[in-house]
Each structure stands twice: as structure tokens, then as C-alpha cells.
Amino acid sequence: MNILKEWERDPPSEPMDSMPALWYDFQRRRADPKSPVHRFRDNIPDACALDGSGQVALRRAVRSRRPNNGKMHNHQSKVSPALPALEEKLMKYLPALMRCETFGALYHLIELLRTPGIGPMTTYDVAVRFGAWLELKPDSIYLHAGTTAGLKALGFELRGWNTSIAMEALPRILRRKDPDEVEDFLCTYRRAFELLP
């Protein structure tokens, strides 16, 4: 999503010249059901958290279908042919996935098990969705194309071996926020960061 185009349609109420202003704008749009920022939010973890079994939750997490309309989340639309193989492999390792005690352990196990055609974005999304069923939440920012672009726009120099960034390394306003929300913010507002003074 290009937030700059969204600002043309629905201009911000204040100048977008600081991180607090951008965060406030993000929060306002995320709470507004009419906003694309709200609609872009992944609501699949909410559904996974309510599933009756780990098997059902894992299938939902991998299949990437939104609970309200059955449409595939746009993050997985390009990798949809690779999802059945990922689902089959992860189902074989369901007991091991269910034994994960931290989000990091879950993410890294899914990363280790991922099948051809599956990248960091889908790995993260599946981990967040199934993690919701396990009551495990991210505690740092996991790198994929969107978060990497957002962090680079903020001046971070990222090495190829990094898979995550600690919350303490982020700008002060973001450090105590929910990491999954910050992940969404970094992706959605990455072009806006380039405009900051």
C-alpha cells in the first residue's frame, strides 16, 4: 500500500513531519474501517486465536484466507501455488510447532521448515497467525521486504544475516508499541519516512 496516494485521497489532519505525527496518522487510519490502512490489516490471527484445535489454526494460518470474506490475504497472493506444500510440511511438524514457547522459536522453526517459493513475509505471517493460537506474540521486528524498506528509509544499515531487529533499536516512539503493529507501520509508512526532515 502506498500511503502517499492514500494521503491524496484523504489528507492528514496535521503536517506529517515527525515520527509522532506519522504514528498518530497510522493509528487514526488503522482504527477507521473505511481506511485502506484498516482493511490492509491482517485479521487472520484473530480468527486463528479462536480456532478449536492447533490443526485447524495452522491450516487457517497457512491458507491465508480472511475470515470475513474468504479472500486470500494480499501478502500471499503471489505465493499461493506454494502454500499447499508448506501446509503439508508444517502439519507433519505440528507437535513440534505446538511445543514452541516463544514467538522467536516458532518463527525460526517455520523458517527452517519452509518449502520452495515461501519467503520471509509468508514465514512471518504464518508465525503471527499460528502464534495467536499459541498465545505467542513477536517481541522484535522481523525482516522481510516491507520492514526492511521501512527501516532503511529510517537510516538503518541492515546486514544480510539479520532476521530481526530489537525494539530498543527503533525510534523512541516505537519502542514500547506492539511489535506486530510496528511491523505494519514500517511497511505501510515506508515512503513517508523518506519525507521526514
N, CA, C and O of each residue as an XYZ file, in Angstrom:
788
protein
N       0.838     -1.183      0.000
C       0.000      0.000      0.000
C       0.882      1.246      0.000
O       1.859      1.317      0.746
N       0.545      2.209     -0.820
C       1.299      3.464     -0.895
C       0.556      4.521     -0.081
O      -0.481      5.026     -0.509
N       1.090      4.851      1.090
C       0.408      5.800      1.971
C       0.358      7.195      1.357
O      -0.558      7.962      1.653
N       1.317      7.534      0.513
C       1.312      8.864     -0.104
C       0.095      9.032     -1.019
O      -0.486     10.114     -1.087
N      -0.284      7.974     -1.715
C      -1.502      8.034     -2.542
C      -2.747      8.118     -1.670
O      -3.706      8.812     -2.009
N      -2.728      7.408     -0.548
C      -3.859      7.472      0.381
C      -4.005      8.888      0.928
O      -5.125      9.359      1.126
N      -2.891      9.570      1.175
C      -2.941     10.946      1.668
C      -3.544     11.885      0.630
O      -4.155     12.890      0.994
N      -3.384     11.577     -0.657
C      -4.020     12.395     -1.699
C      -5.540     12.262     -1.607
O      -6.265     13.243     -1.770
N      -6.012     11.055     -1.348
C      -7.451     10.801     -1.257
C      -8.031     11.339      0.054
O      -9.116     11.921      0.069
N      -7.306     11.140      1.138
C      -7.749     11.531      2.472
C      -6.575     12.204      3.178
O      -5.832     11.543      3.903
N      -6.396     13.526      2.974
C      -5.216     14.210      3.521
C      -5.131     14.124      5.045
O      -6.152     14.120      5.732
N      -3.899     14.055      5.565
C      -3.711     14.055      7.020
C      -4.227     15.354      7.621
O      -4.280     16.385      6.952
N      -4.605     15.290      8.881
C      -5.141     16.472      9.544
C      -4.035     17.402     10.046
O      -4.297     18.565     10.355
N      -2.795     16.897     10.130
C      -1.664     17.689     10.607
C      -0.472     17.445      9.696
O      -0.474     16.481      8.931
N       0.551     18.298      9.760
C       1.757     18.055      8.956
C       2.423     16.731      9.337
O       2.545     16.411     10.520
N       2.843     15.981      8.355
C       3.487     14.689      8.582
C       5.001     14.884      8.570
O       5.703     14.391      7.687
N       5.485     15.619      9.578
C       6.898     15.992      9.599
C       7.660     15.447     10.801
O       8.759     15.912     11.104
N       7.079     14.458     11.489
C       7.765     13.840     12.625
C       7.255     12.413     12.805
O       6.177     12.067     12.322
N       8.031     11.591     13.499
C       7.594     10.220     13.775
C       6.308     10.197     14.595
O       5.420      9.401     14.290
N       6.168     11.042     15.633
C       4.893     11.027     16.365
C       3.697     11.366     15.465
O       2.629     10.773     15.610
N       3.868     12.308     14.545
C       2.765     12.667     13.642
C       2.417     11.497     12.734
O       1.240     11.223     12.499
N       3.434     10.801     12.218
C       3.181      9.643     11.357
C       2.501      8.520     12.139
O       1.580      7.877     11.635
N       2.959      8.284     13.376
C       2.353      7.231     14.197
C       0.896      7.560     14.507
O       0.036      6.681     14.451
N       0.617      8.812     14.829
C      -0.759      9.215     15.118
C      -1.631      9.006     13.873
O      -2.747      8.497     13.978
N      -1.132      9.391     12.709
C      -1.881      9.223     11.461
C      -2.147      7.743     11.201
O      -3.252      7.369     10.808
N      -1.146      6.907     11.418
C      -1.291      5.462     11.244
C      -2.379      4.917     12.180
O      -3.244      4.154     11.748
N      -2.336      5.305     13.454
C      -3.320      4.827     14.420
C      -4.736      5.268     14.047
O      -5.687      4.493     14.155
N      -4.863      6.516     13.608
C      -6.175      7.033     13.210
C      -6.731      6.239     12.029
O      -7.894      5.835     12.039
N      -5.910      6.020     11.027
C      -6.365      5.296      9.831
C      -6.605      3.814     10.131
O      -7.531      3.211      9.590
N      -5.786      3.242     10.977
C      -5.957      1.825     11.315
C      -7.268      1.579     12.061
O      -7.851      0.500     11.956
N      -7.730      2.575     12.810
C      -8.985      2.445     13.562
C     -10.215      2.750     12.714
O     -11.335      2.456     13.132
N     -10.030      3.327     11.543
C     -11.145      3.742     10.683
C     -11.492      2.633      9.688
O     -10.710      2.382      8.770
N     -12.635      1.962      9.837
C     -12.991      0.863      8.930
C     -13.045      1.260      7.453
O     -12.947      0.394      6.583
N     -13.198      2.550      7.156
C     -13.245      2.993      5.760
C     -11.848      3.147      5.152
O     -11.708      3.247      3.933
N     -10.832      3.166      5.987
C      -9.469      3.401      5.514
C      -8.829      2.129      4.962
O      -9.011      1.052      5.529
N      -8.082      2.242      3.863
C      -7.331      1.085      3.369
C      -6.312      0.566      4.390
O      -5.990     -0.622      4.391
N      -5.804      1.449      5.257
C      -4.865      1.019      6.292
C      -5.560      0.024      7.224
O      -4.955     -0.960      7.650
N      -6.817      0.281      7.536
C      -7.597     -0.632      8.369
C      -7.864     -1.936      7.610
O      -7.691     -3.024      8.161
N      -8.277     -1.826      6.368
C      -8.612     -3.012      5.580
C      -7.385     -3.864      5.274
O      -7.506     -5.076      5.097
N      -6.211     -3.249      5.209
C      -4.970     -3.945      4.901
C      -4.521     -4.816      6.080
O      -3.805     -5.799      5.892
N      -4.943     -4.449      7.294
C      -4.546     -5.184      8.499
C      -4.913     -6.654      8.359
O      -5.989     -6.997      7.869
N      -4.007     -7.510      8.795
C      -4.235     -8.956      8.739
C      -5.140     -9.363      9.904
O      -4.724     -9.314     11.061
N      -6.379     -9.764      9.597
C      -7.313    -10.197     10.647
C      -7.336    -11.716     10.813
O      -8.135    -12.242     11.588
N      -6.484    -12.409     10.104
C      -6.442    -13.871     10.205
C      -5.948    -14.323     11.587
O      -6.466    -15.310     12.107
N      -4.959    -13.637     12.209
C      -4.566    -14.070     13.559
C      -5.732    -14.065     14.553
O      -5.815    -14.944     15.411
N      -6.628    -13.085     14.445
C      -7.779    -13.024     15.348
C      -8.627    -14.289     15.219
O      -9.095    -14.836     16.217
N      -8.819    -14.748     13.976
C      -9.605    -15.960     13.743
C      -8.857    -17.195     14.228
O      -9.459    -18.096     14.813
N      -7.548    -17.241     13.988
C      -6.748    -18.385     14.441
C      -6.808    -18.530     15.963
O      -6.885    -19.643     16.484
N      -6.774    -17.413     16.662
C      -6.799    -17.444     18.128
C      -8.062    -18.113     18.655
O      -8.058    -18.668     19.753
N      -9.141    -18.064     17.882
C     -10.420    -18.626     18.312
C     -10.643    -20.060     17.832
O     -11.616    -20.702     18.227
N      -9.743    -20.566     16.982
C      -9.916    -21.919     16.460
C      -9.827    -22.943     17.581
O      -9.114    -22.748     18.565
N     -10.569    -24.045     17.416
C     -10.666    -25.050     18.467
C      -9.483    -25.981     18.586
O      -9.297    -26.603     19.633
N      -8.679    -26.097     17.550
C      -7.536    -27.011     17.619
C      -6.345    -26.401     16.898
O      -6.488    -25.508     16.063
N      -5.166    -26.907     17.244
C      -3.954    -26.452     16.579
C      -3.950    -26.789     15.109
O      -3.423    -26.029     14.297
N      -4.529    -27.914     14.758
C      -4.589    -28.338     13.364
C      -5.412    -27.349     12.537
O      -4.998    -26.949     11.449
N      -6.567    -26.962     13.053
C      -7.429    -26.007     12.348
C      -6.739    -24.646     12.258
O      -6.760    -24.004     11.208
N      -6.135    -24.216     13.350
C      -5.468    -22.915     13.373
C      -4.295    -22.881     12.400
O      -4.102    -21.887     11.701
N      -3.512    -23.955     12.347
C      -2.368    -23.985     11.433
C      -2.827    -23.978      9.979
O      -2.241    -23.291      9.144
N      -3.872    -24.740      9.678
C      -4.393    -24.721      8.302
C      -4.859    -23.315      7.917
O      -4.577    -22.845      6.815
N      -5.567    -22.653      8.821
C      -6.041    -21.297      8.552
C      -4.850    -20.346      8.356
O      -4.853    -19.503      7.458
N      -3.838    -20.500      9.214
C      -2.664    -19.624      9.154
C      -1.958    -19.725      7.811
O      -1.550    -18.715      7.237
N      -1.815    -20.948      7.314
C      -1.107    -21.150      6.049
C      -1.990    -20.793      4.852
O      -1.511    -20.186      3.894
N      -3.244    -21.153      4.893
C      -4.118    -20.911      3.735
C      -4.370    -19.424      3.491
O      -4.719    -19.035      2.377
N      -4.200    -18.601      4.505
C      -4.205    -17.134      4.355
C      -5.529    -16.561      3.874
O      -5.550    -15.546      3.178
N      -6.630    -17.198      4.238
C      -7.957    -16.726      3.830
C      -8.554    -15.857      4.926
O      -8.595    -16.252      6.091
N      -9.009    -14.687      4.551
C      -9.612    -13.766      5.524
C     -10.929    -14.344      6.027
O     -11.719    -14.855      5.233
N     -11.180    -14.271      7.349
C     -12.389    -14.882      7.903
C     -13.676    -14.182      7.484
O     -14.727    -14.820      7.425
N     -13.618    -12.894      7.195
C     -14.843    -12.160      6.882
C     -15.328    -12.365      5.452
O     -16.529    -12.276      5.196
N     -14.409    -12.642      4.502
C     -14.849    -12.772      3.108
C     -14.223    -13.949      2.367
O     -14.551    -14.177      1.203
N     -13.335    -14.698      3.004
C     -12.719    -15.863      2.375
C     -11.649    -15.545      1.339
O     -11.089    -16.455      0.727
N     -11.361    -14.263      1.137
C     -10.344    -13.883      0.149
C      -8.957    -14.092      0.738
O      -8.738    -13.952      1.942
N      -8.027    -14.433     -0.151
C      -6.652    -14.623      0.285
C      -6.038    -13.273      0.638
O      -6.251    -12.283     -0.062
N      -5.277    -13.240      1.726
C      -4.573    -12.022      2.103
C      -3.601    -11.673      0.979
O      -2.942    -12.550      0.419
N      -3.521    -10.387      0.658
C      -2.705     -9.971     -0.481
C      -1.229    -10.330     -0.325
O      -0.533    -10.461     -1.332
N      -0.726    -10.493      0.901
C       0.676    -10.883      1.086
C       0.971    -12.238      0.443
O       2.082    -12.463     -0.038
N       0.000    -13.132      0.429
C       0.232    -14.475     -0.074
C      -0.298    -14.708     -1.488
O      -0.181    -15.819     -2.004
N      -0.867    -13.707     -2.117
C      -1.467    -13.920     -3.437
C      -0.451    -14.402     -4.470
O      -0.795    -15.206     -5.336
N       0.784    -13.931     -4.396
C       1.793    -14.340     -5.380
C       2.396    -15.704     -5.071
O       2.944    -16.352     -5.963
N       2.304    -16.145     -3.825
C       2.894    -17.436     -3.452
C       1.835    -18.517     -3.249
O       2.141    -19.597     -2.743
N       0.595    -18.235     -3.639
C      -0.486    -19.194     -3.379
C      -0.213    -20.596     -3.919
O      -0.609    -21.565     -3.271
N       0.450    -20.760     -5.083
C       0.726    -22.139     -5.516
C       1.670    -22.901     -4.578
O       1.669    -24.132     -4.568
N       2.474    -22.175     -3.793
C       3.428    -22.820     -2.888
C       2.827    -23.144     -1.521
O       3.444    -23.866     -0.737
N       1.642    -22.628     -1.223
C       1.062    -22.805      0.107
C       0.673    -24.250      0.442
O       0.875    -24.666      1.583
N       0.125    -25.037     -0.497
C      -0.226    -26.420     -0.130
C       0.981    -27.241      0.344
O       0.857    -28.025      1.285
N       2.144    -27.070     -0.293
C       3.338    -27.813      0.129
C       3.781    -27.366      1.514
O       4.197    -28.185      2.333
N       3.692    -26.064      1.775
C       4.039    -25.557      3.104
C       3.086    -26.132      4.149
O       3.516    -26.581      5.212
N       1.800    -26.115      3.843
C       0.816    -26.652      4.791
C       1.092    -28.113      5.099
O       1.079    -28.525      6.259
N       1.344    -28.903      4.046
C       1.595    -30.329      4.239
C       2.816    -30.552      5.136
O       2.789    -31.396      6.031
N       3.878    -29.794      4.889
C       5.093    -29.979      5.688
C       4.893    -29.528      7.131
O       5.304    -30.223      8.060
N       4.266    -28.373      7.325
C       4.061    -27.880      8.687
C       3.133    -28.790      9.480
O       3.313    -28.957     10.687
N       2.148    -29.377      8.819
C       1.243    -30.292      9.527
C       1.999    -31.502     10.066
O       1.649    -32.029     11.122
N       3.034    -31.949      9.349
C       3.843    -33.069      9.830
C       4.595    -32.703     11.108
O       4.901    -33.564     11.933
N       4.882    -31.425     11.254
C       5.655    -30.957     12.404
C       4.785    -30.217     13.416
O       5.303    -29.477     14.252
N       3.481    -30.409     13.348
C       2.569    -29.710     14.256
C       2.928    -29.917     15.730
O       2.915    -28.940     16.480
N       3.243    -31.118     16.182
C       3.606    -31.269     17.600
C       4.809    -30.398     17.996
O       4.816    -29.801     19.073
N       5.811    -30.328     17.134
C       6.989    -29.501     17.424
C       6.607    -28.018     17.432
O       7.074    -27.268     18.290
N       5.770    -27.591     16.492
C       5.319    -26.193     16.452
C       4.551    -25.851     17.734
O       4.697    -24.759     18.282
N       3.745    -26.787     18.197
C       2.934    -26.541     19.390
C       3.772    -26.509     20.665
O       3.314    -26.009     21.692
N       4.986    -27.033     20.611
C       5.867    -27.003     21.790
C       6.669    -25.699     21.891
O       7.335    -25.466     22.900
N       6.616    -24.860     20.876
C       7.364    -23.604     20.916
C       6.872    -22.744     22.073
O       5.668    -22.592     22.283
N       7.813    -22.190     22.812
C       7.463    -21.390     23.986
C       7.627    -19.897     23.753
O       7.166    -19.094     24.563
N       8.273    -19.514     22.664
C       8.423    -18.097     22.334
C       8.085    -17.897     20.870
O       8.136    -18.836     20.076
N       7.739    -16.662     20.515
C       7.473    -16.365     19.114
C       8.726    -16.589     18.280
O       8.647    -17.116     17.170
N       9.878    -16.195     18.804
C      11.129    -16.378     18.066
C      11.383    -17.830     17.719
O      11.802    -18.142     16.605
N      11.130    -18.720     18.667
C      11.311    -20.155     18.408
C      10.339    -20.631     17.331
O      10.719    -21.407     16.454
N       9.103    -20.178     17.390
C       8.103    -20.548     16.386
C       8.513    -20.038     15.010
O       8.493    -20.788     14.034
N       8.884    -18.761     14.934
C       9.294    -18.167     13.651
C      10.459    -18.951     13.048
O      10.434    -19.304     11.869
N      11.482    -19.222     13.867
C      12.674    -19.882     13.335
C      12.397    -21.330     12.929
O      13.028    -21.837     12.002
N      11.472    -21.996     13.603
C      11.115    -23.355     13.193
C      10.369    -23.317     11.858
O      10.645    -24.130     10.976
N       9.443    -22.397     11.703
C       8.732    -22.270     10.423
C       9.718    -21.885      9.318
O       9.623    -22.381      8.196
N      10.659    -21.004      9.639
C      11.679    -20.613      8.666
C      12.503    -21.827      8.238
O      12.804    -21.994      7.056
N      12.860    -22.658      9.191
C      13.637    -23.861      8.904
C      12.850    -24.844      8.031
O      13.424    -25.526      7.182
N      11.539    -24.910      8.244
C      10.687    -25.871      7.543
C      10.102    -25.347      6.234
O       9.484    -26.107      5.488
N      10.288    -24.067      5.948
C       9.611    -23.507      4.779
C      10.022    -24.221      3.499
O      11.146    -24.701      3.352
N       9.082    -24.270      2.598
C       9.234    -25.003      1.344
C       9.580    -24.028      0.217
O       9.463    -22.817      0.402
N      10.003    -24.533     -0.948
C      10.345    -23.645     -2.064
C       9.188    -22.700     -2.414
O       8.022    -23.095     -2.432
N       9.542    -21.455     -2.689
C       8.548    -20.453     -3.050
C       8.030    -19.644     -1.871
O       7.290    -18.678     -2.059
N       8.410    -20.028     -0.661
C       7.960    -19.324      0.543
C       9.107    -18.465      1.057
O      10.214    -18.958      1.279
N       8.835    -17.183      1.245
C       9.858    -16.256      1.700
C       9.596    -15.740      3.096
O       8.719    -16.240      3.801
N      10.366    -14.727      3.498
C      10.252    -14.182      4.859
C       8.877    -13.593      5.190
O       8.437    -13.688      6.336
N       8.193    -12.990      4.219
C       6.882    -12.391      4.508
C       5.872    -13.462      4.913
O       5.178    -13.316      5.919
N       5.792    -14.526      4.139
C       4.846    -15.597      4.459
C       5.267    -16.317      5.736
O       4.416    -16.699      6.540
N       6.568    -16.506      5.930
C       7.048    -17.113      7.169
C       6.571    -16.303      8.369
O       6.065    -16.861      9.342
N       6.735    -14.992      8.294
C       6.309    -14.119      9.389
C       4.789    -14.187      9.576
O       4.309    -14.349     10.698
N       4.043    -14.066      8.492
C       2.583    -14.067      8.600
C       2.068    -15.376      9.211
O       1.201    -15.351     10.084
N       2.592    -16.509      8.761
C       2.147    -17.798      9.308
C       2.507    -17.880     10.788
O       1.714    -18.367     11.594
N       3.698    -17.407     11.149
C       4.104    -17.440     12.556
C       3.202    -16.555     13.419
O       2.824    -16.953     14.521
N       2.853    -15.365     12.935
C       1.962    -14.474     13.697
C       0.581    -15.103     13.836
O      -0.018    -15.060     14.910
N       0.082    -15.679     12.764
C      -1.268    -16.262     12.789
C      -1.337    -17.480     13.706
O      -2.206    -17.564     14.574
N      -0.414    -18.426     13.508
C      -0.430    -19.609     14.369
C      -0.006    -19.223     15.785
O      -0.492    -19.797     16.759
N       0.893    -18.262     15.896
C       1.301    -17.764     17.210
C       0.126    -17.222     18.004
O       0.115    -17.321     19.230
N      -0.861    -16.651     17.330
C      -2.055    -16.146     18.022
C      -2.793    -17.294     18.704
O      -3.322    -17.130     19.803
N      -2.831    -18.455     18.053
C      -3.474    -19.616     18.666
C      -2.659    -20.101     19.867
O      -3.220    -20.526     20.877
N      -1.321    -20.032     19.746
C      -0.437    -20.460     20.833
C      -0.271    -19.392     21.915
O       0.377    -19.626     22.936
N      -0.862    -18.219     21.681
C      -0.714    -17.058     22.568
C       0.742    -16.589     22.636
O       1.238    -16.219     23.700
N       1.409    -16.611     21.493
C       2.780    -16.120     21.349
C       2.769    -14.916     20.421
O       2.208    -14.973     19.327
N       3.391    -13.825     20.859
C       3.433    -12.608     20.044
C       4.885    -12.225     19.781
O       5.764    -12.528     20.586
N       5.138    -11.558     18.654
C       6.507    -11.094     18.388
C       6.971    -10.132     19.487
O       6.175     -9.401     20.076
N       8.280    -10.155     19.743
C       8.850     -9.197     20.685
C       9.937     -8.352     20.029
O      10.618     -7.573     20.696
N      10.094     -8.513     18.723
C      11.023     -7.710     17.940
C      10.447     -7.572     16.540
O       9.382     -8.116     16.247
N      11.141     -6.853     15.681
C      10.688     -6.650     14.308
C      11.402     -7.647     13.403
O      12.630     -7.654     13.325
N      10.634     -8.479     12.726
C      11.192     -9.480     11.825
C      11.302     -8.887     10.430
O      10.401     -8.193      9.958
N      12.422     -9.173      9.781
C      12.714     -8.535      8.498
C      12.137     -9.309      7.326
O      12.298    -10.524      7.207
N      11.470     -8.574      6.480
C      11.005     -9.028      5.175
C      11.038     -7.784      4.305
O      11.496     -6.738      4.765
N      10.580     -7.855      3.090
C      10.744     -6.728      2.157
C      10.196     -5.414      2.706
O      10.878     -4.392      2.627
N       8.987     -5.412      3.259
C       8.359     -4.173      3.723
C       9.046     -3.568      4.930
O       9.297     -2.363      4.967
N       9.355     -4.405      5.929
C      10.013     -3.867      7.127
C      11.439     -3.433      6.808
O      11.925     -2.441      7.350
N      12.102     -4.169      5.939
C      13.462     -3.795      5.542
C      13.452     -2.439      4.850
O      14.293     -1.589      5.139
N      12.501     -2.231      3.934
C      12.403     -0.934      3.243
C      12.103      0.186      4.236
O      12.683      1.268      4.142
N      11.203     -0.066      5.187
C      10.872      0.942      6.188
C      12.065      1.292      7.060
O      12.317      2.468      7.323
N      12.800      0.286      7.511
C      13.968      0.527      8.361
C      15.079      1.244      7.595
O      15.742      2.130      8.133
N      15.276      0.854      6.333
C      16.292      1.537      5.522
C      15.919      3.000      5.309
O      16.791      3.869      5.317
N      14.629      3.277      5.119
C      14.179      4.664      4.957
C      14.423      5.471      6.230
O      14.558      6.694      6.176
N      14.479      4.793      7.365
C      14.765      5.454      8.641
C      16.269      5.542      8.923
O      16.683      6.065      9.958
N      17.082      5.024      7.993
C      18.531      5.127      8.129
C      19.229      3.911      8.704
O      20.426      3.974      8.985
N      18.525      2.815      8.888
C      19.160      1.608      9.411
C      20.028      0.967      8.339
O      19.643      0.915      7.171
N      21.187      0.486      8.731
C      22.046     -0.303      7.851
C      21.858     -1.756      8.255
O      22.275     -2.166      9.338
N      21.239     -2.521      7.395
C      20.905     -3.907      7.721
C      21.858     -4.854      7.016
O      22.208     -4.654      5.853
N      22.266     -5.871      7.724
C      23.143     -6.900      7.164
C      22.276     -8.053      6.664
O      21.171     -8.269      7.162
N      22.772     -8.775      5.701
C      22.025     -9.875      5.103
C      21.673    -10.990      6.066
O      20.718    -11.727      5.823
N      22.423    -11.135      7.158
C      22.176    -12.230      8.090
C      21.152    -11.882      9.158
O      20.701    -12.765      9.889
N      20.776    -10.612      9.262
C      19.765    -10.220     10.250
C      18.410    -10.820      9.899
O      17.992    -10.771      8.742
N      17.721    -11.383     10.883
C      16.334    -11.807     10.675
C      15.380    -10.947     11.478
O      14.178    -10.934     11.217
N      15.925    -10.212     12.476
C      15.065     -9.353     13.279
C      15.873     -8.200     13.868
O      17.103     -8.224     13.907
N      15.134     -7.194     14.324
C      15.715     -6.010     14.961
C      15.019     -5.847     16.317
O      13.795     -5.939     16.408
N      15.800     -5.608     17.353
C      15.238     -5.408     18.694
C      14.430     -4.116     18.745
O      14.783     -3.135     18.089
N      13.364     -4.111     19.509
C      12.515     -2.928     19.646
C      13.310     -1.742     20.182
O      13.028     -0.600     19.817
N      14.301     -1.992     21.043
C      15.097     -0.918     21.640
C      15.919     -0.160     20.602
O      16.353      0.964     20.854
N      16.135     -0.766     19.443
C      16.920     -0.112     18.390
C      16.086      0.883     17.576
O      16.637      1.682     16.819
N      14.782      0.835     17.727
C      13.878      1.667     16.934
C      13.782      3.084     17.503
O      14.197      3.325     18.637
N      13.236      4.024     16.719
C      12.983      5.358     17.277
C      12.155      5.252     18.560
O      11.306      4.372     18.699
N      12.417      6.159     19.482
C      11.833      6.112     20.830
C      10.319      5.896     20.833
O       9.820      5.106     21.634
N       9.591      6.569     19.971
C       8.120      6.471     19.994
C       7.628      5.052     19.694
O       6.512      4.699     20.076
N       8.440      4.236     19.019
C       8.013      2.895     18.620
C       8.434      1.805     19.607
O       7.910      0.693     19.547
N       9.345      2.092     20.491
C       9.968      1.052     21.325
C       9.001      0.308     22.232
O       9.200     -0.882     22.477
N       7.976      0.952     22.732
C       7.058      0.315     23.680
C       5.730     -0.077     23.024
O       4.778     -0.444     23.714
N       5.671      0.000     21.717
C       4.445     -0.356     20.991
C       4.428     -1.855     20.703
O       5.438     -2.543     20.845
N       3.263     -2.340     20.295
C       3.112     -3.740     19.913
C       3.963     -4.004     18.657
O       3.766     -3.340     17.640
N       4.904     -4.961     18.711
C       5.782     -5.199     17.563
C       5.048     -5.512     16.254
O       5.499     -5.103     15.184
N       3.936     -6.224     16.327
C       3.213     -6.531     15.094
C       2.594     -5.270     14.498
O       2.540     -5.128     13.276
N       2.130     -4.355     15.341
C       1.626     -3.067     14.851
C       2.749     -2.245     14.244
O       2.571     -1.614     13.202
N       3.909     -2.252     14.898
C       5.065     -1.508     14.381
C       5.502     -2.096     13.045
O       5.884     -1.356     12.139
N       5.450     -3.420     12.916
C       5.773     -4.066     11.636
C       4.873     -3.519     10.534
O       5.346     -3.185      9.448
N       3.586     -3.431     10.813
C       2.619     -2.900      9.849
C       2.926     -1.430      9.531
O       2.877     -1.019      8.372
N       3.236     -0.659     10.545
C       3.579      0.750     10.380
C       4.815      0.923      9.497
O       4.821      1.751      8.587
N       5.861      0.139      9.769
C       7.096      0.244      8.982
C       6.846     -0.060      7.513
O       7.416      0.588      6.635
N       6.002     -1.035      7.245
C       5.681     -1.387      5.855
C       4.835     -0.302      5.186
O       5.149      0.166      4.092
N       3.766      0.083      5.862
C       2.781      0.990      5.273
C       3.311      2.405      5.097
O       2.969      3.073      4.121
N       4.138      2.872      6.025
C       4.601      4.266      6.009
C       6.035      4.425      5.502
O       6.634      5.486      5.672
N       6.587      3.387      4.885
C       7.989      3.437      4.465
C       8.287      4.593      3.518
O       9.359      5.194      3.595
N       7.350      4.912      2.627
C       7.590      6.040      1.707
C       7.494      7.379      2.428
O       8.156      8.344      2.046
N       6.677      7.434      3.461
C       6.552      8.673      4.237
C       7.816      8.974      5.039
O       8.144     10.138      5.272
N       8.530      7.920      5.464
C       9.747      8.132      6.249
C      10.789      8.920      5.449
O      11.573      9.687      6.008
N      10.779      8.716      4.144
C      11.759      9.401      3.285
C      11.511     10.914      3.240
O      12.399     11.676      2.858
N      10.308     11.348      3.630
C       9.970     12.772      3.600
C      10.286     13.480      4.909
O      10.189     14.704      4.989
N      10.665     12.721      5.941
C      10.939     13.348      7.247
C      12.173     14.250      7.156
O      13.146     13.923      6.477
N      12.114     15.399      7.858
C      13.274     16.305      7.839
C      14.492     15.686      8.520
O      15.547     16.317      8.589
